[in-house]
């Protein structure tokens, strides 16, 4: 899973990136042009507990890649700047979702580009920025397709031309692709463009220490269908937390009344936004968490591990994490009947431990 971090300048994007990934990217200053890439481990106490039991040679957690991308909504009105260059940053084209960081803190030493702090306004600015960037891409492609269709009338190009005309009309009405109700078969034709307004969006409010305990609803952001609730973080504080040892971090969190660091809350919300869950594989060699879509069948889960397992799938031995921990071992779970044999169409559930039988 890859998440692109976007936001208006001076919102704290790179500070949050460091907090999420444990990185040390340089922060401060407007107009920074560098893209920062990093990976965050998905904290999962189930993986920790299973590793304590199996003592594997290797423990592998699920991971999330974050890309801190500058250049969007940089305090402008109107179309995105650089209309004659790339309108969609390459680092965002492969992102599964976008994390929109909204500044909700006051700091006279770091002026807001629009001279006042207003998360609701900035949310509107950023949404429009994403739509306008997509619109520029659509317009350019339509210009090209118009000439091609006039020359040879290829059925595929004719269909694409008609689809993009509909998309263009909706974008001009400031409707993001995600809200246009485009059928899956048509959306598959658009994926190669990397449209930004087609990506799920997670709004994150970056607050000062005085508002760390506030609920997101206190900031009055408009609710949007299909999006998870906004998250409140103190990015500067979280950056400091990421540098502490575990025991020190727990004390620090308790002082601020926080149960979990921002990294865990952001990743949990990202999984919810994208409809993801994890299943586990265990053994002496490795204990590992595997992200898959909710509702994925056992055959797809097997393919996530290795294509050979999907190709030669015979059956899956499955036990819930809770039933395994209650039994204490696979043998005991089998005796109790909680270790089950399932077929390729079985819907894998969050936290289940699975062993795939296959023959290639």
Residue frames relative to the residue before (quaternion, step in Angstrom):
aa qw qx qy qz dx dy dz
X 1.0000 0.0000 0.0000 0.0000 0.00 0.00 0.00
X 0.0892 -0.7891 0.6073 0.0238 3.55 -0.96 0.94
X 0.1156 -0.7895 0.6025 0.0199 3.55 -0.89 1.04
X 0.2432 -0.7612 0.5849 0.1393 3.57 -0.87 0.96
X 0.2489 -0.7607 0.5829 0.1399 3.59 -0.86 0.98
X 0.0272 0.8032 -0.5910 0.0688 3.57 -0.64 1.15
X 0.2493 0.7617 -0.5775 0.1554 3.55 -1.29 0.29
X 0.6226 -0.5254 0.4241 0.3954 3.53 -1.30 0.31
X 0.6442 -0.5316 0.3812 0.3964 3.58 -1.14 0.59
X 0.8231 0.2274 -0.2015 0.4798 3.54 -1.22 0.70
X 0.4613 0.6695 -0.4594 0.3577 3.59 1.16 0.53
X 0.5522 -0.6348 0.3795 0.3849 3.60 1.26 -0.26
X 0.2272 0.8199 -0.5023 0.1543 3.59 1.18 0.47
X 0.7187 0.4429 -0.2667 0.4650 3.57 0.77 -1.00
X 0.5915 0.5508 -0.3625 0.4640 3.57 1.11 -0.62
X 0.6667 0.4748 -0.3001 0.4899 3.59 0.94 -0.85
X 0.6001 0.5595 -0.3540 0.4489 3.59 1.02 -0.76
X 0.6629 0.4971 -0.3014 0.4719 3.58 0.92 -0.88
X 0.6502 0.5202 -0.3154 0.4551 3.58 1.00 -0.82
X 0.6918 0.4917 -0.2747 0.4518 3.57 0.99 -0.84
X 0.8013 0.3231 -0.1307 0.4862 3.57 0.93 -0.93
X 0.4316 -0.6836 0.4765 0.3455 3.59 1.24 -0.29
X 0.4042 0.7336 -0.4538 0.3041 3.55 1.25 0.43
X 0.3215 -0.7281 0.5722 0.1977 3.52 -1.36 0.03
X 0.1655 0.8063 -0.5466 0.1539 3.58 1.01 0.83
X 0.5385 -0.6435 0.4445 0.3135 3.54 -1.04 0.82
X 0.1664 -0.7909 0.5848 0.0697 3.57 -0.94 0.93
X 0.6549 0.5309 -0.3812 0.3794 3.53 -1.35 0.24
X 0.7494 0.3813 -0.2992 0.4511 3.52 -1.19 0.66
X 0.3998 -0.7028 0.5392 0.2356 3.54 -1.10 0.73
X 0.8063 0.3530 -0.2130 0.4242 3.52 -1.33 0.29
X 0.3135 0.7426 -0.5368 0.2493 3.59 1.14 0.34
X 0.2327 -0.8208 0.5146 0.0855 3.55 -0.86 0.98
X 0.5520 0.6452 -0.3871 0.3593 3.58 1.24 -0.07
X 0.3159 -0.7116 0.5989 0.1875 3.54 -1.11 0.85
X 0.1639 -0.7802 0.5980 0.0822 3.57 -0.90 0.95
X 0.1108 -0.7881 0.6045 0.0341 3.55 -0.91 0.98
X 0.1433 0.7907 -0.5843 0.1138 3.57 -0.96 0.85
X 0.3275 -0.7420 0.5588 0.1730 3.54 -1.28 0.40
X 0.1650 -0.7739 0.6061 0.0807 3.55 -1.02 0.89
X 0.3865 -0.7005 0.5527 0.2333 3.55 -1.02 0.83
X 0.3796 -0.7170 0.5382 0.2284 3.57 -0.94 0.89
X 0.3334 -0.7559 0.5289 0.1946 3.57 -0.37 1.23
X 0.0954 0.7945 -0.5891 0.1126 3.58 -0.79 1.01
X 0.3250 -0.7777 0.5024 0.1928 3.62 -0.28 1.21
X 0.5651 0.5881 -0.3949 0.4229 3.62 1.16 -0.43
X 0.6400 0.5096 -0.3207 0.4774 3.58 1.00 -0.79
X 0.6316 0.5345 -0.3290 0.4551 3.56 0.99 -0.84
X 0.6866 0.4907 -0.2887 0.4521 3.58 0.86 -0.97
X 0.6596 0.5039 -0.3097 0.4638 3.59 0.97 -0.82
X 0.6337 0.5250 -0.3296 0.4628 3.58 1.06 -0.70
X 0.6167 0.5403 -0.3422 0.4590 3.57 1.10 -0.67
X 0.6811 0.4834 -0.2838 0.4712 3.59 1.10 -0.66
X 0.7866 0.3627 -0.1776 0.4670 3.59 0.80 -1.03
X 0.1929 -0.8066 0.5312 0.1735 3.60 1.23 -0.44
X 0.0972 0.8456 -0.5192 0.0771 3.61 0.78 1.01
X 0.6073 -0.5355 0.4380 0.3907 3.54 -1.30 0.30
X 0.8025 0.1017 -0.0137 0.5877 3.55 1.15 -0.67
X 0.1170 -0.7585 0.6370 0.0725 3.55 -1.07 0.80
X 0.0583 -0.8203 0.5685 -0.0224 3.57 -0.67 1.13
X 0.2126 -0.7743 0.5880 0.0977 3.53 -0.69 1.14
X 0.5622 -0.5242 0.4874 0.4143 3.55 -1.27 0.26
X 0.1740 -0.7944 0.5757 0.0847 3.58 -1.13 0.60
X 0.1922 -0.7365 0.6352 0.1311 3.53 -1.33 0.41
X 0.2641 -0.7449 0.5919 0.1581 3.56 -0.93 0.93
X 0.1353 -0.7817 0.6058 0.0608 3.55 -0.96 0.92
X 0.1203 -0.7653 0.6295 0.0595 3.55 -1.10 0.82
X 0.2061 -0.7687 0.5991 0.0879 3.56 -0.65 1.19
X 0.0196 -0.8498 0.5220 -0.0706 3.56 -0.24 1.33
X 0.2622 -0.7657 0.5665 0.1550 3.62 -0.74 1.02
X 0.6843 0.5804 -0.3197 0.3044 3.52 -1.35 -0.17
X 0.6448 0.4881 -0.3508 0.4721 3.62 1.17 0.10
X 0.8642 0.0651 -0.0567 0.4957 3.55 -1.00 0.89
X 0.2602 0.8177 -0.4876 0.1612 3.57 1.07 0.61
X 0.7663 -0.4005 0.2106 0.4562 3.57 0.55 1.18
X 0.5019 0.6606 -0.4260 0.3610 3.60 1.09 0.57
X 0.2831 -0.6615 0.6461 0.2548 3.50 -1.44 0.13
X 0.7565 0.3844 -0.2653 0.4577 3.55 -1.13 0.57
X 0.7957 -0.3289 0.2151 0.4609 3.56 -1.33 -0.21
X 0.6436 -0.5222 0.3811 0.4096 3.57 -1.20 0.42
X 0.5041 -0.6267 0.4952 0.3284 3.54 -1.11 0.66
X 0.7698 0.3466 -0.2489 0.4747 3.53 -1.24 0.40
X 0.1621 0.8298 -0.5196 0.1228 3.59 1.03 0.77
X 0.6680 0.4821 -0.3079 0.4759 3.59 1.20 -0.39
X 0.6659 0.4279 -0.3112 0.5260 3.59 1.28 0.09
X 0.7575 -0.3179 0.2487 0.5132 3.59 -1.20 -0.37
X 0.2716 -0.7848 0.5356 0.1531 3.59 -0.79 0.98
X 0.7290 0.2852 -0.2076 0.5866 3.58 1.23 -0.35
X 0.4188 -0.7171 0.4856 0.2733 3.63 -0.48 1.11
X 0.5308 -0.6617 0.4203 0.3220 3.63 -0.77 0.95
X 0.6366 0.5536 -0.3361 0.4188 3.59 1.03 -0.74
X 0.6910 0.4651 -0.2807 0.4768 3.59 1.21 -0.40
X 0.5213 0.6745 -0.4173 0.3151 3.59 1.15 -0.43
X 0.7505 0.3790 -0.2174 0.4958 3.58 1.01 -0.72
X 0.4450 0.7029 -0.4529 0.3206 3.59 1.26 0.13
X 0.4210 -0.7019 0.5179 0.2487 3.57 -1.05 0.79
X 0.7876 -0.0043 0.0302 0.6155 3.57 1.16 -0.60
X 0.3492 -0.7179 0.5636 0.2124 3.55 -1.33 0.27
X 0.2178 -0.7273 0.6372 0.1327 3.54 -1.11 0.80
X 0.1408 -0.8026 0.5780 0.0429 3.55 -0.49 1.22
X 0.1727 -0.7978 0.5729 0.0736 3.56 -0.46 1.23
X 0.1342 -0.8016 0.5823 0.0188 3.54 -0.75 1.14
X 0.3838 -0.7335 0.5116 0.2300 3.56 -0.73 1.02
X 0.0354 0.7901 -0.6089 0.0613 3.53 -0.83 1.07
X 0.6007 0.5330 -0.3710 0.4663 3.59 1.13 0.57
X 0.3642 -0.6982 0.5761 0.2193 3.53 -1.25 0.59
X 0.1503 0.7618 -0.6205 0.1098 3.55 -1.02 0.83
X 0.3260 -0.7789 0.5018 0.1878 3.62 -0.21 1.25
X 0.6483 0.5360 -0.3193 0.4365 3.57 1.14 -0.59
X 0.7437 0.2457 -0.1621 0.6003 3.58 1.27 -0.32
X 0.1848 -0.8266 0.5211 0.1049 3.61 0.18 1.25
X 0.4707 -0.6370 0.5309 0.3015 3.53 -1.17 0.65
X 0.5547 -0.6371 0.4128 0.3406 3.67 -0.89 0.84
X 0.7342 0.3652 -0.2247 0.5265 3.59 1.15 -0.55
X 0.5706 -0.6831 0.3202 0.3245 3.54 1.30 0.57
X 0.7804 0.1473 -0.1381 0.5918 3.61 1.23 0.05
X 0.4415 -0.6827 0.5192 0.2634 3.55 -1.18 0.61
X 0.2007 0.7644 -0.5780 0.2034 3.57 -0.59 1.19
X 0.2493 -0.8184 0.4978 0.1428 3.63 0.07 1.25
X 0.6366 0.5360 -0.3371 0.4402 3.60 1.00 -0.79
X 0.6472 0.5039 -0.3118 0.4795 3.58 0.98 -0.83
X 0.6776 0.4979 -0.2965 0.4528 3.58 0.88 -0.95
X 0.5973 0.5501 -0.3560 0.4624 3.58 1.10 -0.66
X 0.6609 0.5004 -0.2982 0.4732 3.57 0.96 -0.87
X 0.6363 0.5350 -0.3186 0.4554 3.58 1.00 -0.87
X 0.6999 0.4756 -0.2751 0.4563 3.56 0.87 -0.96
X 0.6192 0.5304 -0.3498 0.4615 3.59 1.01 -0.74
X 0.6652 0.4944 -0.3018 0.4711 3.56 0.95 -0.87
X 0.6118 0.5570 -0.3482 0.4407 3.58 1.03 -0.77
X 0.6611 0.5042 -0.3096 0.4614 3.59 0.90 -0.90
X 0.6562 0.5142 -0.3086 0.4580 3.57 0.96 -0.89
X 0.6787 0.4985 -0.2981 0.4494 3.60 0.89 -0.93
X 0.6259 0.5236 -0.3449 0.4638 3.58 1.02 -0.69
X 0.6533 0.4937 -0.3110 0.4825 3.57 0.97 -0.82
X 0.6384 0.5433 -0.3291 0.4347 3.56 0.98 -0.82
X 0.6354 0.5246 -0.3309 0.4599 3.59 0.99 -0.77
X 0.6437 0.5115 -0.3193 0.4712 3.58 0.99 -0.80
X 0.6526 0.5133 -0.3108 0.4625 3.59 0.95 -0.89
X 0.6636 0.5155 -0.3142 0.4417 3.59 0.87 -0.90
X 0.6566 0.5060 -0.3136 0.4632 3.57 0.97 -0.81
X 0.6655 0.4938 -0.3052 0.4691 3.57 0.96 -0.86
X 0.6416 0.5271 -0.3295 0.4494 3.60 0.99 -0.75
X 0.6073 0.5481 -0.3508 0.4558 3.57 1.05 -0.72
X 0.6705 0.4916 -0.2813 0.4791 3.55 0.97 -0.89
X 0.6844 0.4948 -0.2869 0.4522 3.57 0.89 -0.97
X 0.5912 0.5893 -0.3699 0.4080 3.58 1.02 -0.73
X 0.6791 0.4704 -0.2879 0.4843 3.57 0.98 -0.83
X 0.6635 0.5141 -0.3102 0.4464 3.58 0.95 -0.86
X 0.6659 0.5049 -0.3023 0.4586 3.57 0.94 -0.90
X 0.6436 0.5285 -0.3224 0.4501 3.57 1.02 -0.77
X 0.6876 0.4973 -0.2820 0.4476 3.59 1.09 -0.68
X 0.8682 0.0835 0.0150 0.4889 3.59 0.63 -1.10
X 0.2714 -0.8104 0.4867 0.1809 3.60 1.25 -0.16
X 0.0966 0.7938 -0.5834 0.1421 3.56 0.77 1.07
X 0.5294 -0.6723 0.4063 0.3204 3.64 -0.74 1.02
X 0.6543 0.5172 -0.3171 0.4515 3.58 0.98 -0.81
X 0.6807 0.4756 -0.2856 0.4784 3.57 0.97 -0.85
X 0.6080 0.5435 -0.3468 0.4632 3.58 1.09 -0.67
X 0.6605 0.5016 -0.2990 0.4719 3.58 0.98 -0.89
X 0.6526 0.5082 -0.3122 0.4674 3.57 0.97 -0.87
X 0.6311 0.5452 -0.3247 0.4462 3.57 1.00 -0.85
X 0.6719 0.4913 -0.2924 0.4708 3.58 0.92 -0.93
X 0.6470 0.5218 -0.3138 0.4590 3.58 0.99 -0.86
X 0.6959 0.4733 -0.2801 0.4618 3.58 0.84 -0.94
X 0.5899 0.5489 -0.3769 0.4568 3.59 1.11 -0.50
X 0.6494 0.4973 -0.3128 0.4829 3.59 1.02 -0.78
X 0.6405 0.5203 -0.3166 0.4678 3.56 0.99 -0.85
X 0.6387 0.5397 -0.3211 0.4446 3.57 0.95 -0.90
X 0.6630 0.5111 -0.3138 0.4480 3.58 0.87 -0.93
X 0.6743 0.4873 -0.2995 0.4670 3.59 0.96 -0.84
X 0.6441 0.5125 -0.3274 0.4640 3.60 0.98 -0.79
X 0.6358 0.5260 -0.3315 0.4574 3.59 1.03 -0.72
X 0.6601 0.4499 -0.2955 0.5240 3.56 1.28 -0.39
X 0.4807 -0.7017 0.3906 0.3522 3.58 1.40 0.26
X 0.4316 0.6487 -0.4941 0.3857 3.55 1.02 0.89
X 0.3777 -0.7379 0.5067 0.2369 3.63 -0.55 1.11
X 0.6466 -0.5349 0.3696 0.3990 3.57 -1.17 0.51
X 0.6246 0.5710 -0.3408 0.4095 3.57 1.00 -0.81
X 0.7333 0.4073 -0.2204 0.4978 3.60 1.16 -0.60
X 0.5394 0.6649 -0.3822 0.3478 3.59 1.25 0.10
X 0.4156 -0.7428 0.4488 0.2722 3.59 1.24 -0.06
X 0.2513 0.7864 -0.5225 0.2130 3.57 1.07 0.72
X 0.4724 -0.6831 0.4698 0.2992 3.65 -0.75 0.96
X 0.6560 -0.5493 0.3547 0.3769 3.57 -1.17 0.66
X 0.6689 0.5140 -0.3197 0.4315 3.58 0.91 -0.86
X 0.6720 0.4528 -0.2989 0.5041 3.58 1.12 -0.60
X 0.6138 0.5492 -0.3516 0.4449 3.58 1.04 -0.71
X 0.6023 0.5653 -0.3607 0.4330 3.59 1.08 -0.64
X 0.6271 0.5341 -0.3311 0.4604 3.60 1.16 -0.57
X 0.7073 0.4704 -0.2482 0.4656 3.58 1.20 -0.51
X 0.4978 0.7089 -0.4186 0.2730 3.59 1.19 -0.41
X 0.6203 0.5786 -0.3465 0.4004 3.58 1.04 -0.69
X 0.6157 0.5588 -0.3483 0.4329 3.60 1.18 -0.42
X 0.3205 -0.7706 0.4966 0.2384 3.61 1.14 -0.47
X 0.1423 0.8355 -0.5210 0.1013 3.59 1.11 0.62
X 0.4302 -0.7355 0.4719 0.2263 3.55 -0.85 1.03
X 0.6973 0.4681 -0.2928 0.4571 3.60 0.94 -0.77
X 0.5758 0.5562 -0.3845 0.4596 3.58 1.30 0.11
X 0.6175 0.5714 -0.3347 0.4245 3.58 1.26 -0.27
X 0.5283 -0.6086 0.4768 0.3509 3.60 -1.02 0.73
X 0.2242 -0.8003 0.5514 0.0718 3.55 -1.04 0.84
X 0.1217 -0.7635 0.6322 0.0509 3.54 -0.99 0.97
X 0.2219 -0.7824 0.5706 0.1140 3.57 -0.61 1.14
X 0.0547 -0.7858 0.6160 -0.0079 3.57 -0.93 0.99
X 0.2554 -0.7699 0.5714 0.1242 3.57 -0.78 1.08
X 0.2069 -0.7750 0.5892 0.0968 3.56 -0.75 1.10
X 0.0486 -0.8399 0.5390 -0.0421 3.55 -0.36 1.29
X 0.5403 -0.5747 0.4967 0.3620 3.51 -1.36 0.17
X 0.7134 -0.4648 0.3062 0.4257 3.57 -1.28 0.25
X 0.6279 0.5674 -0.3392 0.4107 3.60 1.12 -0.60
X 0.7721 0.3239 -0.1773 0.5172 3.61 1.21 -0.37
X 0.2986 0.7937 -0.4899 0.2024 3.58 1.23 0.31
X 0.7205 0.4483 -0.2591 0.4613 3.60 1.00 -0.70
X 0.4825 0.6895 -0.4286 0.3288 3.60 1.25 -0.09
X 0.4419 -0.6565 0.5388 0.2888 3.55 -1.19 0.58
X 0.6313 -0.5600 0.3807 0.3781 3.56 -1.16 0.61
X 0.6144 0.5884 -0.3456 0.3961 3.58 1.07 -0.70
X 0.5788 0.6084 -0.3689 0.3985 3.58 1.20 -0.47
X 0.6849 0.4931 -0.2811 0.4569 3.59 1.20 -0.39
X 0.4521 -0.7621 0.3958 0.2412 3.57 1.28 0.10
X 0.2940 0.7558 -0.5376 0.2309 3.59 1.06 0.55
X 0.4797 -0.6714 0.4726 0.3096 3.62 -0.93 0.80
X 0.4345 -0.6894 0.5156 0.2646 3.58 -0.98 0.86
X 0.1344 -0.7814 0.6071 0.0530 3.54 -1.08 0.79
X 0.4945 -0.6672 0.4709 0.2975 3.56 -0.85 0.99
X 0.8058 0.2971 -0.2214 0.4619 3.55 -1.04 0.84
X 0.6713 0.4520 -0.3054 0.5017 3.59 1.26 -0.07
X 0.4736 -0.6490 0.5087 0.3094 3.56 -1.14 0.64
X 0.6599 -0.5201 0.3631 0.4027 3.55 -1.24 0.43
X 0.5536 -0.6100 0.4441 0.3523 3.62 -1.05 0.69
X 0.3127 -0.7283 0.5834 0.1772 3.55 -1.28 0.49
X 0.2717 -0.7391 0.5935 0.1663 3.56 -1.12 0.71
X 0.0644 0.7867 -0.6099 0.0711 3.58 -0.81 1.02
X 0.2691 -0.6837 0.6403 0.2238 3.51 -1.34 0.34
X 0.2855 -0.8264 0.4531 0.1741 3.57 0.14 1.28
X 0.6548 0.5140 -0.3298 0.4453 3.59 0.93 -0.82
X 0.6489 0.5007 -0.3078 0.4832 3.56 0.99 -0.84
X 0.6706 0.5067 -0.2989 0.4519 3.58 0.92 -0.90
X 0.5981 0.5506 -0.3588 0.4586 3.59 1.11 -0.61
X 0.6488 0.4962 -0.3065 0.4889 3.57 1.05 -0.77
X 0.6281 0.5495 -0.3298 0.4413 3.58 1.01 -0.83
X 0.6473 0.5531 -0.3203 0.4153 3.57 0.97 -0.87
X 0.6737 0.5014 -0.2906 0.4586 3.57 1.18 -0.48
X 0.6119 0.5871 -0.3390 0.4073 3.60 1.26 -0.24
X 0.5440 -0.5645 0.5000 0.3680 3.54 -1.31 0.31
X 0.7041 -0.5065 0.2896 0.4048 3.58 -1.18 0.54
X 0.6941 0.4796 -0.2976 0.4468 3.59 0.82 -0.95
X 0.6462 0.5057 -0.3171 0.4756 3.58 1.05 -0.74
X 0.6262 0.5510 -0.3275 0.4439 3.54 1.05 -0.81
X 0.6357 0.5383 -0.3289 0.4448 3.59 0.98 -0.83
X 0.6538 0.5069 -0.3085 0.4695 3.57 0.98 -0.86
X 0.6529 0.5286 -0.3025 0.4504 3.54 0.96 -0.95
X 0.6509 0.5156 -0.3094 0.4634 3.57 0.94 -0.90
X 0.6523 0.5249 -0.3117 0.4492 3.56 0.94 -0.90
X 0.6222 0.5560 -0.3385 0.4350 3.59 1.02 -0.78
X 0.7490 0.3613 -0.1991 0.5185 3.58 1.11 -0.69
X 0.5189 -0.6785 0.3968 0.3361 3.56 1.26 0.21
X 0.4917 0.6519 -0.4301 0.3850 3.59 1.16 0.58
X 0.3759 -0.7325 0.5237 0.2189 3.57 -0.97 0.86
X 0.8072 0.0836 -0.0056 0.5843 3.58 1.03 -0.81
X 0.5350 -0.6058 0.4637 0.3630 3.60 -1.13 0.50
X 0.6861 -0.4996 0.3409 0.4043 3.57 -1.25 0.44
X 0.5850 0.5969 -0.3770 0.3992 3.58 1.02 -0.75
X 0.6917 0.4744 -0.2822 0.4657 3.57 0.85 -0.95
X 0.6758 0.4941 -0.3025 0.4557 3.58 0.95 -0.86
X 0.6493 0.5098 -0.3171 0.4668 3.60 1.00 -0.79
X 0.6729 0.4889 -0.3033 0.4650 3.58 0.90 -0.89
X 0.6269 0.5278 -0.3393 0.4619 3.60 0.98 -0.79
X 0.6725 0.4849 -0.2955 0.4747 3.59 0.92 -0.89
X 0.6277 0.5349 -0.3347 0.4559 3.60 1.07 -0.71
X 0.6296 0.5176 -0.3268 0.4783 3.58 1.02 -0.79
X 0.6524 0.5076 -0.3082 0.4710 3.58 0.98 -0.87
X 0.6437 0.5446 -0.3111 0.4385 3.57 0.96 -0.92
X 0.7689 0.3581 -0.1739 0.5003 3.56 0.95 -0.93
X 0.4597 -0.7086 0.4376 0.3084 3.57 1.27 0.03
X 0.4168 0.7170 -0.4545 0.3250 3.58 1.02 0.83
X 0.0418 -0.7513 0.6574 0.0417 3.53 -1.35 0.41
X 0.3555 -0.7264 0.5407 0.2314 3.59 -1.27 0.07
X 0.1154 -0.7239 0.6693 0.1215 3.52 -1.23 0.63
X 0.3866 -0.7499 0.5054 0.1811 3.58 -1.22 0.45
X 0.1059 -0.7109 0.6822 0.1343 3.51 -1.34 0.44
X 0.1127 -0.8161 0.5668 0.0098 3.57 -0.96 0.89
X 0.2765 0.7453 -0.5816 0.1730 3.54 -1.25 0.46
X 0.6931 -0.4706 0.3403 0.4271 3.56 -1.31 0.03
X 0.6608 0.5062 -0.3159 0.4552 3.58 1.11 -0.60
X 0.8158 -0.1068 0.1260 0.5543 3.57 0.85 -0.93
X 0.1526 -0.6937 0.6921 0.1282 3.49 -1.33 0.62
X 0.0678 0.8388 -0.5274 0.1170 3.55 -0.61 1.12
X 0.2839 -0.7216 0.6076 0.1719 3.54 -1.21 0.72
X 0.1386 -0.8007 0.5819 0.0310 3.57 -0.94 0.99
X 0.2808 -0.7591 0.5557 0.1901 3.66 -0.59 1.02
X 0.0732 0.7626 -0.6397 0.0628 3.55 -1.07 0.88
X 0.5931 -0.5529 0.4221 0.4054 3.62 -1.18 0.32
X 0.5520 -0.5766 0.4774 0.3673 3.56 -1.14 0.59
X 0.7832 0.2998 -0.2330 0.4924 3.56 -0.95 0.86
X 0.4371 0.7017 -0.4635 0.3189 3.60 1.25 0.01
X 0.4324 -0.7002 0.4993 0.2709 3.61 -0.98 0.79
X 0.6862 -0.4902 0.3433 0.4136 3.55 -1.27 0.35
X 0.6081 0.5638 -0.3565 0.4304 3.59 1.05 -0.71
X 0.6682 0.4823 -0.2981 0.4817 3.59 0.96 -0.85
X 0.6290 0.5256 -0.3343 0.4651 3.59 1.00 -0.77
X 0.6303 0.5274 -0.3328 0.4624 3.59 1.02 -0.78
X 0.6642 0.5067 -0.2996 0.4609 3.58 1.00 -0.82
X 0.5722 0.5777 -0.3749 0.4454 3.57 1.19 -0.49
X 0.6537 0.4967 -0.3039 0.4833 3.57 1.08 -0.75
X 0.7457 -0.2508 0.2010 0.5836 3.59 0.86 -1.03
X 0.5659 -0.6238 0.4201 0.3377 3.57 -1.00 0.79
X 0.6021 0.5676 -0.3645 0.4271 3.61 1.09 -0.63
X 0.6374 0.5310 -0.3284 0.4515 3.58 1.04 -0.74
X 0.6533 0.4910 -0.3095 0.4861 3.56 1.08 -0.71
X 0.6741 0.5122 -0.2953 0.4428 3.58 0.93 -0.91
X 0.8008 0.2718 -0.1364 0.5160 3.59 0.94 -0.84
X 0.2144 0.8306 -0.4929 0.1453 3.57 1.26 0.42
X 0.1300 -0.7684 0.6232 0.0650 3.56 -0.97 0.95
X 0.7406 -0.2612 0.2081 0.5830 3.56 0.75 -1.07
X 0.3086 -0.7260 0.5800 0.2034 3.54 -1.33 0.19
X 0.2555 -0.7216 0.6215 0.1666 3.54 -1.03 0.85
X 0.0279 -0.8393 0.5374 -0.0778 3.56 -0.54 1.22
X 0.0756 0.7553 -0.6498 0.0402 3.53 -1.12 0.79
X 0.4826 -0.6492 0.4915 0.3224 3.58 -1.02 0.72
X 0.6246 -0.5437 0.4039 0.3886 3.56 -1.19 0.53
X 0.6637 0.5164 -0.3088 0.4444 3.58 0.91 -0.92
X 0.6717 0.4905 -0.3056 0.4635 3.60 0.93 -0.89
X 0.6371 0.5173 -0.3398 0.4593 3.58 1.01 -0.74
X 0.6744 0.4921 -0.3051 0.4582 3.59 0.84 -0.93
X 0.6393 0.5207 -0.3243 0.4637 3.58 1.08 -0.71
X 0.6904 0.4645 -0.2722 0.4833 3.58 1.07 -0.80
X 0.3909 -0.7546 0.4484 0.2768 3.57 1.03 -0.75
X 0.7961 -0.0003 0.0025 0.6051 3.58 1.22 -0.35
X 0.6286 -0.5263 0.4055 0.4042 3.56 -1.27 0.33
X 0.6326 0.5423 -0.3348 0.4399 3.58 0.99 -0.82
X 0.6752 0.4841 -0.2932 0.4731 3.58 0.93 -0.89
X 0.6351 0.5218 -0.3291 0.4649 3.58 1.04 -0.74
X 0.6277 0.5245 -0.3299 0.4713 3.58 1.06 -0.74
X 0.6525 0.5160 -0.3098 0.4605 3.58 0.95 -0.85
X 0.6887 0.4744 -0.2694 0.4775 3.57 1.04 -0.79
X 0.4645 -0.6900 0.4386 0.3404 3.57 1.21 -0.37
X 0.5167 0.6368 -0.4290 0.3786 3.61 1.23 0.24
X 0.6035 0.4594 -0.3592 0.5438 3.58 1.30 -0.14
X 0.0906 -0.8450 0.5263 -0.0272 3.55 -0.34 1.31
X 0.3466 -0.6807 0.5964 0.2465 3.55 -1.31 0.34
X 0.0347 -0.8154 0.5767 -0.0358 3.57 -0.69 1.12
X 0.4650 -0.6870 0.4969 0.2547 3.55 -1.25 0.55
X 0.7734 -0.4046 0.2497 0.4194 3.52 -1.36 0.05
X 0.7155 0.4552 -0.2607 0.4615 3.61 1.08 -0.62
X 0.4044 0.7218 -0.4772 0.2962 3.59 1.25 0.03
X 0.3719 -0.7333 0.5299 0.2078 3.59 -0.91 0.95
X 0.3125 -0.7775 0.5212 0.1619 3.56 -0.39 1.25
X 0.2420 -0.7893 0.5538 0.1085 3.56 -0.97 0.92
X 0.6737 -0.5176 0.3513 0.3935 3.52 -1.25 0.53
X 0.8384 0.2221 -0.1737 0.4664 3.56 -0.96 0.92
X 0.4898 0.6692 -0.4489 0.3328 3.60 1.17 -0.10
X 0.3400 -0.7013 0.5929 0.2025 3.53 -1.18 0.71
X 0.0369 -0.8321 0.5519 -0.0412 3.56 -0.69 1.08
X 0.0750 -0.7491 0.6566 0.0462 3.53 -1.15 0.79
X 0.2364 -0.8071 0.5316 0.1006 3.56 -0.64 1.16
X 0.2195 -0.7266 0.6384 0.1275 3.54 -0.97 0.96
X 0.1037 0.8106 -0.5663 0.1074 3.58 -0.78 0.99
X 0.1212 -0.7695 0.6224 0.0760 3.55 -1.31 0.27
X 0.0507 -0.8006 0.5969 -0.0148 3.56 -0.60 1.15
